[in-house]
Amino acid sequence: MITAIALVSFTVSPDMPQAKVIKFNQFQSLEKGANTAGNDTTYIFNFFATWCKPCVHELPGFEKLSAEYKGQKVKFTFISLDFAKDFQDKLIPFIKDKNIKSQVYLLDEPDYNSWLDKVDKSWGGSIPASIVINTKRHYYKFYETEMSHDELQTIIAPLITQ
Amino acid sequence: MKKLIKPIVSVVLLPLFVALFMMSAKAPADNTGYKIGDKAADFKLKNVDGKMVSLNEFGSAKGFIIVFTCNHCPFAKAYESRIMGLNAEFASKGYPVIAINPNDPTQVDEDSYNNMKSVAKTKGYKFPYLVDETQEVAKEYGAAHTPHVFVLQKSNSGLVVKYIGAIDDNSADETKVTKHYVADAVTELLAGKEVSVATTKAVGCGIKWSAK
């Protein structure tokens, strides 16, 4: 994780977490954190790209939900599959423009065939895709589809520990 | 009673058959479409020069590199010169590239037929760039995103699917490619071998399916 933090990082705005470029093993560390036994936080990992129309359409609903559950045990993480060369010119302006307050990472792993299966065997390669994890409640599910605010809320509401 | 049968057939059964046929022609559910070893269907699609193109017209071809691609997608753009390169390398050896744009242009202007024509002309495509207006071919093959490649090999019994997936292992940077999936597959087929990596997964722009 230290290497993840040491990697490229840029300040977006004081109230937003820094967006970072990460490699697959760093994504695995994030997921491992979510999978730690007894962890009662609900994690939502959302794979998107700035060029992906349904992803861009889906994102505000997720961000709204994240704001609504602020202070509760819910963590949204957005994983961008944009090209690493577009980090500064496309992703950073996008985060500002959409006012994304959740953590955003750009996963710089262009050999998709080497890792898509490791995220989830069922993943055909379409985005948006999301993973919902609540280890304490033994919940893990991979969704290869666009979800609305309400659809995601229906999934996560029963998982969230008050 | 006998007189009634015919009208019943046409009034009740015919629409039912039509409905069944239309259902089978709709977008397939996940994980349908061709798998390795399946027989691939020929098609008749309009090229950027206005002429209809079918695979059976390529008498001397040993097979085909079918690439579902489009104009607007950043991945398709990143791969454009590599798609042209595949045709330059393999068309003369019997495996021409056949590019097909399956996107609904009402959803993305850039993928219109007119723009296909101008892209093909500007870039100097030396292979057919076909429009899959009804999206039937993309559905039949099981194409999911652009670019999405299907390598077909001619056999006595028809066209056989030999490779499905990505062009290579680095969409972002051609200079960092280490595995040339499609080129390797075709090279193996030309050498009379089986394809060692027959399927790969890739992220791409999801095909813009028409809502109809």
Interface residues (C-beta under 8 A of the other chain):
Chain A: A49 W51 C52 K53 P54 L81 F83 A84 K85 P110 D111 Y112 N113 S114 L116 D117 W123 G124 G125 S126 I127 E144
Chain B: D30 N31 C73 P74 A78 Q107 A144 H145 G165 A166 D169 N170 S171 A172 D173 K176 T178 K179 Y181 T200 K201 A202 V203 G204 C205 G206 K208
